[in-house]
Amino acid sequence: MSQTFSLVDSLSLGDLQVYLSRAGRIEDGSVRLISGSGVLAVYVAVIYPSGLLDESPTILGLRTFALIGRDDFDVVVPVRSLLERLTRLQADIVDPTAPVTVSLPMQVNTVTWAAISPPKGGWNRIGEFPSGSLDAVARAGIDEVAAAVPDGTGEQIVRRVRTEVWGRPIEGLEYVPAGAGFAAITLGFLGDSFGDREAVRIYETGPWTRLTSQRGHVLVKRRAWSLQR
């Protein structure tokens, strides 16, 4: 297995660094990197069940990056370790147009969400949803969680509140939990201002729903009890 991957230029390096920095503020854990056919797929976890009794949906973020070379690998590594390597590479850039080779940190083998693989194909487009509405859902949920979880609240209560808020269906998009909006806004997939936002495209296959913008994808695996709609 390759221990490195090569991004096409420093712009891609910067994009990956920003994406992982955002992801690290949500879940300071691990990132799954899958390389194939000259493309790097970078998956991060936003919300996922912590056990059999946890009713949280699985919500992942995904961005893809063009690579130099076609080595195939599928690894899970710590977000923080990879970010440290990207930061060091940024400091050493001389030619912004030159490819950048990134070495992989030591793998992690105990990440439960990384064993859940969204399908690569078979997606059917089922509609669109306004980015502004998704933004509003996310911001309302963030405010609700902040109000319900004061400083010093125990982890179990915090998780229960977040599960309730982010597992709630979005009005007008009832088969998608509000946590998808949270993922889209915190990972930067909705843009910086309302003026440059396009409608989010909605795709579906089996228990999975994908929300796609020009900046990235949010993947939602619904719990078994929510599959009927």
C-alpha atoms as a printed R data frame, in Angstrom:
    type eleno elety resid chain resno       x      y       z
1   ATOM     1    CA   MET     A     1   0.000  0.000   0.000
2   ATOM     2    CA   SER     A     2   1.200  3.492  -0.810
3   ATOM     3    CA   GLN     A     3   2.289  5.510   2.234
4   ATOM     4    CA   THR     A     4   1.887  8.821   0.405
5   ATOM     5    CA   PHE     A     5  -0.456 10.608  -1.974
6   ATOM     6    CA   SER     A     6   0.264 13.536  -4.274
7   ATOM     7    CA   LEU     A     7  -2.174 16.435  -4.676
8   ATOM     8    CA   VAL     A     8  -2.032 18.370  -7.936
9   ATOM     9    CA   ASP     A     9  -0.991 21.706  -6.392
10  ATOM    10    CA   SER     A    10  -0.882 23.842  -3.244
11  ATOM    11    CA   LEU     A    11  -4.449 25.091  -3.827
12  ATOM    12    CA   SER     A    12  -5.696 21.537  -3.332
13  ATOM    13    CA   LEU     A    13  -3.497 21.260  -0.251
14  ATOM    14    CA   GLY     A    14  -5.086 24.405   1.183
15  ATOM    15    CA   ASP     A    15  -8.608 23.173   0.417
16  ATOM    16    CA   LEU     A    16  -7.920 19.867   2.159
17  ATOM    17    CA   GLN     A    17  -6.430 21.679   5.149
18  ATOM    18    CA   VAL     A    18  -9.482 23.943   5.545
19  ATOM    19    CA   TYR     A    19 -11.881 21.016   5.157
20  ATOM    20    CA   LEU     A    20 -10.114 18.905   7.786
21  ATOM    21    CA   SER     A    21  -9.817 21.899  10.140
22  ATOM    22    CA   ARG     A    22 -13.586 22.362   9.984
23  ATOM    23    CA   ALA     A    23 -14.141 18.635  10.496
24  ATOM    24    CA   GLY     A    24 -11.769 18.588  13.462
25  ATOM    25    CA   ARG     A    25 -13.858 21.207  15.253
26  ATOM    26    CA   ILE     A    26 -16.886 18.913  15.018
27  ATOM    27    CA   GLU     A    27 -15.324 15.537  15.701
28  ATOM    28    CA   ASP     A    28 -11.658 15.601  16.720
29  ATOM    29    CA   GLY     A    29 -11.113 12.004  15.718
30  ATOM    30    CA   SER     A    30 -10.328 10.313  12.452
31  ATOM    31    CA   VAL     A    31 -10.644 10.762   8.702
32  ATOM    32    CA   ARG     A    32 -11.090  8.054   6.083
33  ATOM    33    CA   LEU     A    33  -9.054  8.415   2.882
34  ATOM    34    CA   ILE     A    34  -9.924  6.311  -0.155
35  ATOM    35    CA   SER     A    35  -7.809  6.631  -3.289
36  ATOM    36    CA   GLY     A    36  -8.689  5.166  -6.662
37  ATOM    37    CA   SER     A    37  -8.469  6.100 -10.356
38  ATOM    38    CA   GLY     A    38  -6.610  9.313  -9.598
39  ATOM    39    CA   VAL     A    39  -9.174 10.630  -7.096
40  ATOM    40    CA   LEU     A    40  -8.909 10.959  -3.319
41  ATOM    41    CA   ALA     A    41 -12.217 10.683  -1.430
42  ATOM    42    CA   VAL     A    42 -11.989 12.215   2.049
43  ATOM    43    CA   TYR     A    43 -14.726 11.147   4.487
44  ATOM    44    CA   VAL     A    44 -15.271 12.719   7.895
45  ATOM    45    CA   ALA     A    45 -17.835 11.886  10.573
46  ATOM    46    CA   VAL     A    46 -20.244 14.538  11.789
47  ATOM    47    CA   ILE     A    47 -22.863 12.473  13.656
48  ATOM    48    CA   TYR     A    48 -22.994  8.720  14.213
49  ATOM    49    CA   PRO     A    49 -24.432  6.245  16.750
50  ATOM    50    CA   SER     A    50 -22.237  5.478  19.743
51  ATOM    51    CA   GLY     A    51 -23.894  2.111  20.434
52  ATOM    52    CA   LEU     A    52 -26.815 -0.188  19.644
53  ATOM    53    CA   LEU     A    53 -29.271  1.909  21.659
54  ATOM    54    CA   ASP     A    54 -28.155  5.227  20.175
55  ATOM    55    CA   GLU     A    55 -30.783  6.354  17.635
56  ATOM    56    CA   SER     A    56 -28.577  8.960  15.966
57  ATOM    57    CA   PRO     A    57 -28.351  8.776  12.174
58  ATOM    58    CA   THR     A    58 -24.971  8.347  10.516
59  ATOM    59    CA   ILE     A    59 -23.999 11.625   8.834
60  ATOM    60    CA   LEU     A    60 -20.715 11.925   6.958
61  ATOM    61    CA   GLY     A    61 -19.020 14.685   5.005
62  ATOM    62    CA   LEU     A    62 -17.233 13.982   1.737
63  ATOM    63    CA   ARG     A    63 -14.893 15.977  -0.469
64  ATOM    64    CA   THR     A    64 -12.871 14.675  -3.395
65  ATOM    65    CA   PHE     A    65  -9.474 15.794  -4.675
66  ATOM    66    CA   ALA     A    66  -7.584 15.060  -7.881
67  ATOM    67    CA   LEU     A    67  -4.338 13.146  -7.422
68  ATOM    68    CA   ILE     A    68  -1.116 12.694  -9.352
69  ATOM    69    CA   GLY     A    69  -0.745  8.937  -9.798
70  ATOM    70    CA   ARG     A    70  -3.277  6.160  -9.455
71  ATOM    71    CA   ASP     A    71  -2.288  4.238  -6.307
72  ATOM    72    CA   ASP     A    72  -5.262  2.634  -4.543
73  ATOM    73    CA   PHE     A    73  -5.648  2.662  -0.771
74  ATOM    74    CA   ASP     A    74  -8.340  2.824   1.910
75  ATOM    75    CA   VAL     A    75  -7.056  4.026   5.283
76  ATOM    76    CA   VAL     A    76  -8.310  5.703   8.447
77  ATOM    77    CA   VAL     A    77  -5.903  8.133  10.120
78  ATOM    78    CA   PRO     A    78  -6.130 10.723  12.923
79  ATOM    79    CA   VAL     A    79  -7.369 14.122  11.738
80  ATOM    80    CA   ARG     A    80  -4.933 15.991  13.954
81  ATOM    81    CA   SER     A    81  -1.880 14.065  12.733
82  ATOM    82    CA   LEU     A    82  -2.784 14.609   9.094
83  ATOM    83    CA   LEU     A    83  -3.433 18.311   9.690
84  ATOM    84    CA   GLU     A    84  -0.010 18.716  11.284
85  ATOM    85    CA   ARG     A    85   1.590 17.261   8.168
86  ATOM    86    CA   LEU     A    86  -0.421 19.536   5.885
87  ATOM    87    CA   THR     A    87   0.586 22.588   7.930
88  ATOM    88    CA   ARG     A    88   4.273 21.701   7.641
89  ATOM    89    CA   LEU     A    89   3.926 21.244   3.889
90  ATOM    90    CA   GLN     A    90   2.226 24.642   3.532
91  ATOM    91    CA   ALA     A    91   5.204 26.297   5.182
92  ATOM    92    CA   ASP     A    92   7.614 24.700   2.694
93  ATOM    93    CA   ILE     A    93   5.780 25.575  -0.552
94  ATOM    94    CA   VAL     A    94   7.987 27.278  -3.133
95  ATOM    95    CA   ASP     A    95   6.052 26.716  -6.374
96  ATOM    96    CA   PRO     A    96   2.264 26.983  -5.850
97  ATOM    97    CA   THR     A    97   1.599 25.124  -9.111
98  ATOM    98    CA   ALA     A    98   3.759 22.093  -8.293
99  ATOM    99    CA   PRO     A    99   2.288 18.804  -7.005
100 ATOM   100    CA   VAL     A   100   2.431 18.285  -3.241
101 ATOM   101    CA   THR     A   101   3.193 14.856  -1.789
102 ATOM   102    CA   VAL     A   102   1.617 14.078   1.586
103 ATOM   103    CA   SER     A   103   2.796 11.222   3.786
104 ATOM   104    CA   LEU     A   104   0.128  9.241   5.623
105 ATOM   105    CA   PRO     A   105   0.101  9.110   9.426
106 ATOM   106    CA   MET     A   106  -0.173  5.809  11.259
107 ATOM   107    CA   GLN     A   107  -3.523  4.138  10.671
108 ATOM   108    CA   VAL     A   108  -6.333  3.793  13.228
109 ATOM   109    CA   ASN     A   109  -8.247  0.498  13.362
110 ATOM   110    CA   THR     A   110 -10.986  1.090  15.949
111 ATOM   111    CA   VAL     A   111 -13.214  3.698  14.265
112 ATOM   112    CA   THR     A   112 -16.752  2.280  14.043
113 ATOM   113    CA   TRP     A   113 -18.195  4.784  11.555
114 ATOM   114    CA   ALA     A   114 -15.430  4.101   9.043
115 ATOM   115    CA   ALA     A   115 -16.713  0.556   8.573
116 ATOM   116    CA   ILE     A   116 -19.891  1.995   7.019
117 ATOM   117    CA   SER     A   117 -19.263  2.549   3.316
118 ATOM   118    CA   PRO     A   118 -21.657  4.715   1.304
119 ATOM   119    CA   PRO     A   119 -22.285  3.311  -2.186
120 ATOM   120    CA   LYS     A   120 -20.251  4.763  -5.055
121 ATOM   121    CA   GLY     A   121 -22.965  4.338  -7.675
122 ATOM   122    CA   GLY     A   122 -26.685  3.801  -8.113
123 ATOM   123    CA   TRP     A   123 -27.679  7.272  -6.905
124 ATOM   124    CA   ASN     A   124 -31.006  8.618  -8.163
125 ATOM   125    CA   ARG     A   125 -31.650 12.357  -8.159
126 ATOM   126    CA   ILE     A   126 -34.940 13.026  -6.372
127 ATOM   127    CA   GLY     A   127 -35.013 16.817  -6.181
128 ATOM   128    CA   GLU     A   128 -33.464 19.964  -4.773
129 ATOM   129    CA   PHE     A   129 -33.657 21.912  -1.529
130 ATOM   130    CA   PRO     A   130 -32.911 25.618  -0.983
131 ATOM   131    CA   SER     A   131 -29.506 26.230   0.586
132 ATOM   132    CA   GLY     A   132 -30.954 29.092   2.637
133 ATOM   133    CA   SER     A   133 -33.551 26.781   4.201
134 ATOM   134    CA   LEU     A   134 -30.875 24.229   5.054
135 ATOM   135    CA   ASP     A   135 -28.778 27.000   6.605
136 ATOM   136    CA   ALA     A   136 -31.751 28.150   8.701
137 ATOM   137    CA   VAL     A   137 -32.373 24.607   9.969
138 ATOM   138    CA   ALA     A   138 -28.731 24.273  10.970
139 ATOM   139    CA   ARG     A   139 -28.541 27.625  12.767
140 ATOM   140    CA   ALA     A   140 -31.792 27.004  14.640
141 ATOM   141    CA   GLY     A   141 -30.487 23.633  15.788
142 ATOM   142    CA   ILE     A   142 -27.158 25.071  16.905
143 ATOM   143    CA   ASP     A   143 -28.989 27.682  18.987
144 ATOM   144    CA   GLU     A   144 -31.301 25.027  20.467
145 ATOM   145    CA   VAL     A   145 -28.426 22.759  21.449
146 ATOM   146    CA   ALA     A   146 -26.508 25.671  22.989
147 ATOM   147    CA   ALA     A   147 -29.544 26.724  25.037
148 ATOM   148    CA   ALA     A   148 -30.280 23.180  26.228
149 ATOM   149    CA   VAL     A   149 -26.694 22.256  27.101
150 ATOM   150    CA   PRO     A   150 -25.087 24.716  29.550
151 ATOM   151    CA   ASP     A   151 -21.413 24.488  30.459
152 ATOM   152    CA   GLY     A   152 -20.599 21.552  32.712
153 ATOM   153    CA   THR     A   153 -23.408 19.321  31.449
154 ATOM   154    CA   GLY     A   154 -22.560 15.621  31.459
155 ATOM   155    CA   GLU     A   155 -21.593 13.917  28.213
156 ATOM   156    CA   GLN     A   156 -24.580 11.554  28.289
157 ATOM   157    CA   ILE     A   157 -27.055 14.448  28.489
158 ATOM   158    CA   VAL     A   158 -25.196 16.369  25.783
159 ATOM   159    CA   ARG     A   159 -25.368 13.372  23.449
160 ATOM   160    CA   ARG     A   160 -29.086 12.886  24.156
161 ATOM   161    CA   VAL     A   161 -29.869 16.530  23.356
162 ATOM   162    CA   ARG     A   162 -27.834 16.451  20.157
163 ATOM   163    CA   THR     A   163 -29.475 13.199  19.078
164 ATOM   164    CA   GLU     A   164 -32.918 14.709  19.598
165 ATOM   165    CA   VAL     A   165 -32.150 17.972  17.794
166 ATOM   166    CA   TRP     A   166 -30.086 16.641  14.892
167 ATOM   167    CA   GLY     A   167 -32.192 13.534  14.394
168 ATOM   168    CA   ARG     A   168 -35.345 15.615  13.894
169 ATOM   169    CA   PRO     A   169 -36.663 15.576  10.303
170 ATOM   170    CA   ILE     A   170 -36.332 18.730   8.200
171 ATOM   171    CA   GLU     A   171 -39.653 20.318   7.293
172 ATOM   172    CA   GLY     A   172 -40.217 19.799   3.593
173 ATOM   173    CA   LEU     A   173 -37.492 17.160   3.502
174 ATOM   174    CA   GLU     A   174 -38.871 14.786   6.117
175 ATOM   175    CA   TYR     A   175 -36.634 11.815   5.303
176 ATOM   176    CA   VAL     A   176 -33.485 13.893   5.947
177 ATOM   177    CA   PRO     A   177 -32.484 14.690   9.567
178 ATOM   178    CA   ALA     A   178 -31.594 18.226  10.646
179 ATOM   179    CA   GLY     A   179 -28.053 17.016  11.282
180 ATOM   180    CA   ALA     A   180 -27.503 17.061   7.524
181 ATOM   181    CA   GLY     A   181 -27.915 20.833   7.611
182 ATOM   182    CA   PHE     A   182 -25.506 21.027  10.540
183 ATOM   183    CA   ALA     A   183 -22.945 19.039   8.542
184 ATOM   184    CA   ALA     A   184 -23.384 21.195   5.439
185 ATOM   185    CA   ILE     A   185 -22.931 24.506   7.217
186 ATOM   186    CA   THR     A   186 -20.086 23.521   9.535
187 ATOM   187    CA   LEU     A   187 -18.068 21.845   6.776
188 ATOM   188    CA   GLY     A   188 -18.449 24.921   4.562
189 ATOM   189    CA   PHE     A   189 -20.543 23.268   1.865
190 ATOM   190    CA   LEU     A   190 -23.135 26.062   1.658
191 ATOM   191    CA   GLY     A   191 -20.804 28.927   0.772
192 ATOM   192    CA   ASP     A   192 -20.050 32.141   2.608
193 ATOM   193    CA   SER     A   193 -23.053 34.241   1.637
194 ATOM   194    CA   PHE     A   194 -26.614 33.765   0.468
195 ATOM   195    CA   GLY     A   195 -25.809 35.439  -2.840
196 ATOM   196    CA   ASP     A   196 -23.441 32.683  -4.036
197 ATOM   197    CA   ARG     A   197 -25.537 29.725  -2.927
198 ATOM   198    CA   GLU     A   198 -27.154 27.304  -5.313
199 ATOM   199    CA   ALA     A   199 -29.882 24.821  -4.449
200 ATOM   200    CA   VAL     A   200 -28.599 21.638  -2.842
201 ATOM   201    CA   ARG     A   201 -29.232 18.599  -5.024
202 ATOM   202    CA   ILE     A   202 -30.736 15.540  -3.324
203 ATOM   203    CA   TYR     A   203 -29.893 11.960  -4.313
204 ATOM   204    CA   GLU     A   204 -30.929  8.650  -2.834
205 ATOM   205    CA   THR     A   205 -30.049  4.964  -2.952
206 ATOM   206    CA   GLY     A   206 -31.317  2.393  -0.445
207 ATOM   207    CA   PRO     A   207 -31.020  3.757   3.104
208 ATOM   208    CA   TRP     A   208 -28.633  6.497   1.980
209 ATOM   209    CA   THR     A   209 -29.407 10.106   1.041
210 ATOM   210    CA   ARG     A   210 -26.801 12.464  -0.427
211 ATOM   211    CA   LEU     A   211 -26.976 16.265  -0.336
212 ATOM   212    CA   THR     A   212 -24.635 17.713  -2.936
213 ATOM   213    CA   SER     A   213 -23.424 21.266  -3.474
214 ATOM   214    CA   GLN     A   214 -20.513 22.620  -5.516
215 ATOM   215    CA   ARG     A   215 -18.373 22.472  -2.368
216 ATOM   216    CA   GLY     A   216 -18.985 18.952  -1.129
217 ATOM   217    CA   HIS     A   217 -21.373 16.183  -0.183
218 ATOM   218    CA   VAL     A   218 -23.282 15.244   2.964
219 ATOM   219    CA   LEU     A   219 -24.150 11.551   3.208
220 ATOM   220    CA   VAL     A   220 -26.915 10.364   5.514
221 ATOM   221    CA   LYS     A   221 -27.642  6.752   6.427
222 ATOM   222    CA   ARG     A   222 -31.049  6.602   8.027
223 ATOM   223    CA   ARG     A   223 -31.806  4.305  10.929
224 ATOM   224    CA   ALA     A   224 -33.915  1.250  10.089
225 ATOM   225    CA   TRP     A   225 -37.040  2.642  11.794
226 ATOM   226    CA   SER     A   226 -36.960  5.748   9.564
227 ATOM   227    CA   LEU     A   227 -36.740  4.038   6.174
228 ATOM   228    CA   GLN     A   228 -40.447  4.290   5.438
229 ATOM   229    CA   ARG     A   229 -41.639  7.594   4.052
